[in-house]
Amino acid sequence: MRREAQAVVIGGGVIGCSILYHLTKLGWSDVVLLERNELTSGSTWHAAANIHGLHDSTNISRIQHYTMSLYKELEAETGQSCGVFQPGSLYLAQTVEREHQLRLQAAKAKLYGMNFYEISIEEARRLNPLVNYDGIRCVMYEPDGGNVDPSGVTNAYALGARQRGAEIHRFTPVTATEQQDDGSWIVKTTKGDIRTPWVVNAAGLWGREVAALAGIELPLQPTEHQYFVTETMAAVAAHGTRLPSVSDRDGEYYLRQEGQGLLVGAYEKDMKFWAEEGTPLDFAHDLFPDDLERIEENMMNAIERLPAVGDAGIKRVINGPMIWSPDANVLMGPVPEIDGYFCCNGIIPGFSQSGGMGLMAAQWIIEGETQYDMFAWDMARFGSWATKDFTKARVRDQYAHRFAIHFPNEERSAGRPARTRPIYEQQAEMGAVFGLNAGWEHPLWFAEAPGAKDTNGFTRQNWWGPVGDECRMLRSRAGIIDISNFAKYRCAGPGAEEWLNAVFANAMPNAVGRSCLTPLISKRGGIAGDFTVTRVSEDEFWIIGSGMAERYHKRFFKEVPLPEGTMFVSLTDEICGFNVAGPKSREMLQRLTNTSLSTDEFPFMRSAWIDLAGIQVLALRVSFTGDLGWELHCRREDQPRLYSALLAAGEEFGAGPVGSRALMSLRIEKGYGSWSREYSPEYWPQEVGLDRLCKLQKDFLNKAAAEKVLENPARERMVLLHLDEAGTAASNADATGGEPIFKDGKGIGRVTSGAYGYSVGMSLALGFVREAMPGDAVEVMVLGRPHRAVILERPPFDADGAILRG
């Protein structure tokens, strides 16, 4: 066994072996994998191993398509069979909502050149005559869908890695992972120790236990999961060719051919946790007793759709464990607080994602960043607020609703509230309907009475009207928006300005009371974040950024050493905030302070500590609504008093509370981008209009990468689109994000944010396009159907910024 390695991967399932393989494929040969038992132990060996390409997330779809195409290449490269069967997959829609989902996915497939399209019922019946197509609204076909052999795939990855120099040690349990003073790690095993700069936790069912060796707590919880395989079925055998698999998610089961019978699996409502206090170390190629009664309802749905299943005997039942994160996505990436520790845990559709996941992990470790924006998988999306109780509640909900449609703007209630601010109960009594952001409860919209809940769908829902009222109130009078979930930081000390200039691309404010907007540049030159930086004193700055990305941004901040005597701390927990905006906001706030708020004395992008209703607040003359407004930041304990004072002052002017859904609409009317939607590591500064804020005359984090991308013309540009009102009214839907954009039948881009612009009377969308100009007519695939739209030259609200600066 090597005593030193570039990386040590812990876990010999399909994911660990894929990561090892891709590390070698990207040039690292001095890598080691440690497996406590045999390869494929745990969840890998008993997986149904279905493969499919389409996902609601575009980047995850890309990763799944890479994985599907990799398996045959892997076979050719290694000589190891992956047991690939690709007879295709049929996707059935029984409901209008499922039809919308599938049509949108088909539109995305056309945009990205993926093989997924609608076929007729007659064609579907020819491909799989066992299916009863009564009540099916549409059928989509994925010719490359199918399944693989779990053991074959895992061993192919392992062989490919070995051929490039990797070592694999089976029956070698890890007993400790100890970080050294120089940041490297000692990985202790029963067969000796290995020193490495990178520990990769791909331990599957034992991900929690391996993480705990390094003092890390991961939000993971295993469950039982069952599928069964029928005896030989005459109808299957008689078909002659392999039947395409069936994805009937409205029926809440999955089904494919296995031998001359069928494999049927289900995610039942009556789910069952396993190993709540820890995965047994002696568990390997084990299964649980059969418990088919729990999936009886799902089985009956399958029999109704494929009657031949009801006449078949059951050959075997597989009831084995799988391990989940709170949102059923992988927990992936370097632990922000600990150097050299990489996680890849909580994988559910492992054989659809193994190749892409291994590639992304290898890119992240070797190159410092993935080629795609993978925040949906980034472990940094969860923090310590994702407790065991929260995790169990969310896993229960995710498992039981595995095949349910996750609608745009959907907010699931399981495990909540996790974190609340002091005015949470007051807002609830005012009719607030809450969303979850980095664990925090925050108002989405305000109903007329307490207790209202969102309805969900692809069309306009019950909140569409009330959100419009909030928008019109703010634009005509004023509104009060709770922005406490923004991330807030304080940097203070003699080196504060020096450090901030070394981190951010823009030049920091050089005078007290001034603010600036600045991008944070990623490893590849994209947009890792956007921030407002305010100089509050000679050696103190406040920084405001995305709340959901706070833990993600830790990785960037710690890359630049703090000068001696300088501090940088998060204030997110202890500071709350409100944005008061609208044409009456100045008069309203002036009632509460003796500080003049006139434009001459408090101009745009200025700040000051002021006394507001007897409370000290940091007031910033900025507003994400694009309207006249101020951000007001106060101590947590002062939040209730400040909120009550603002609400009382607002009564005179007809102003009131406004939620984040209205803020989405208002910022889109202004054409403002938002992090994780329009601002992402995938997008270059010149593509989102932030190149002017990159000051290349100074040094800053990842400047060389920024210079490199800025030498090139934009590959595509962020634009604002106006969708034809007749079309959106007829479909009762607006763009929400992800919809493809076509011009003259050619795919030219996609929507990143969408909403109805209530104060301008326009259905709007932000997105990225190539080979198109302002004024061009295009089609946006809302609900998967073409909706006419035009690219706007200027935002419809306050295009010149006169109101914002007035």
Stockholm file with secondary structure:
# STOCKHOLM 1.0

chainA/1-806         MRREAQAVVIGGGVIGCSILYHLTKLGWSDVVLLERNELTSGSTWHAAANIHGLHDSTNISRIQHYTMSLYKELEAETGQSCGVFQPGSLYLAQTVEREHQLRLQAAKAKLYGMNFYEISIEEARRLNPLVNYDGIRCVMYEPDGGNVDPSGVTNAYALGARQRGAEIHRFTPVTATEQQDDGSWIVKTTKGDIRTPWVVNAAGLWGREVAALAGIELPLQPTEHQYFVTETMAAVAAHGTRLPSVSDRDGEYYLRQEGQGLLVGAYEKDMKFWAEEGTPLDFAHDLFPDDLERIEENMMNAIERLPAVGDAGIKRVINGPMIWSPDANVLMGPVPEIDGYFCCNGIIPGFSQSGGMGLMAAQWIIEGETQYDMFAWDMARFGSWATKDFTKARVRDQYAHRFAIHFPNEERSAGRPARTRPIYEQQAEMGAVFGLNAGWEHPLWFAEAPGAKDTNGFTRQNWWGPVGDECRMLRSRAGIIDISNFAKYRCAGPGAEEWLNAVFANAMPNAVGRSCLTPLISKRGGIAGDFTVTRVSEDEFWIIGSGMAERYHKRFFKEVPLPEGTMFVSLTDEICGFNVAGPKSREMLQRLTNTSLSTDEFPFMRSAWIDLAGIQVLALRVSFTGDLGWELHCRREDQPRLYSALLAAGEEFGAGPVGSRALMSLRIEKGYGSWSREYSPEYWPQEVGLDRLCKLQKDFLNKAAAEKVLENPARERMVLLHLDEAGTAASNADATGGEPIFKDGKGIGRVTSGAYGYSVGMSLALGFVREAMPGDAVEVMVLGRPHRAVILERPPFDADGAILRG
#=GR chainA/1-806 SS CCSBCSEEEECCSHHHHHHHHHHHHTTCCSEEEECSSSTTTTTTTTCCCEECCCCSSHHHHHHHHHHHHHHHHHHHHHCCCCCCBCCCEEEEECSHHHHHHHHHHHHHHHHHTCSCEEECHHHHHHHCTTSCCTTCCEEEEETTCEECCHHHHHHHHHHHHHHTTCEEESSCCEEEEEECTTSCEEEEETTEEEEESCEEECCGGGHHHHHHHTTCCCCCEEEEEEEEEECCCHHHHHHCSCCCEEEETTTTEEEEEETTEEEEEECCSSCCBCCTTCCCTTCSSCCCCCCGGGGHHHHHHHHHHSGGGGGSCEEEEEEEEEEECTTSSCEEEECTTSTTEEEEECCSSHHHHHHHHHHHHHHHHHHSSCSSCCTTTBGGGCCTTSCHHHHHHHHHHHHHTTTSCCCTTCCCCTTCCSBCCTTHHHHHHTTEEEEEETTEEEEEEECSSTTCCCCCCSSCCTTHHHHHHHHHHHHHTCEEEECTTSEEEEEESTTHHHHHHHHSSSCCCCSTTBEEEEEEECTTSSEEEEEEEEEEETTEEEEEECSTTHHHHHHHHTTSCCCTTCEEEECTTTEEEEEEESTTHHHHHHTTCSSCCCTTTSCTTBEEEEEETTEEEEEECCCTTSSSEEEEEEEGGGHHHHHHHHHHHHHTTTCEEECHHHHHHHHHHTTCCCBTTTBCTTSCGGGTTCGGGCCTTSCCTTHHHHHHHHTSCCSSEEEEEEECHHHHHHHTCCCCSCCEEEETTEEEEEEEEEEEETTTTEEEEEEEESSCCTTCEEEEEETTEEEEEEECSSCSSCTTCHHHHC
#=GC SS_cons         CCSBCSEEEECCSHHHHHHHHHHHHTTCCSEEEECSSSTTTTTTTTCCCEECCCCSSHHHHHHHHHHHHHHHHHHHHHCCCCCCBCCCEEEEECSHHHHHHHHHHHHHHHHHTCSCEEECHHHHHHHCTTSCCTTCCEEEEETTCEECCHHHHHHHHHHHHHHTTCEEESSCCEEEEEECTTSCEEEEETTEEEEESCEEECCGGGHHHHHHHTTCCCCCEEEEEEEEEECCCHHHHHHCSCCCEEEETTTTEEEEEETTEEEEEECCSSCCBCCTTCCCTTCSSCCCCCCGGGGHHHHHHHHHHSGGGGGSCEEEEEEEEEEECTTSSCEEEECTTSTTEEEEECCSSHHHHHHHHHHHHHHHHHHSSCSSCCTTTBGGGCCTTSCHHHHHHHHHHHHHTTTSCCCTTCCCCTTCCSBCCTTHHHHHHTTEEEEEETTEEEEEEECSSTTCCCCCCSSCCTTHHHHHHHHHHHHHTCEEEECTTSEEEEEESTTHHHHHHHHSSSCCCCSTTBEEEEEEECTTSSEEEEEEEEEEETTEEEEEECSTTHHHHHHHHTTSCCCTTCEEEECTTTEEEEEEESTTHHHHHHTTCSSCCCTTTSCTTBEEEEEETTEEEEEECCCTTSSSEEEEEEEGGGHHHHHHHHHHHHHTTTCEEECHHHHHHHHHHTTCCCBTTTBCTTSCGGGTTCGGGCCTTSCCTTHHHHHHHHTSCCSSEEEEEEECHHHHHHHTCCCCSCCEEEETTEEEEEEEEEEEETTTTEEEEEEEESSCCTTCEEEEEETTEEEEEEECSSCSSCTTCHHHHC
//
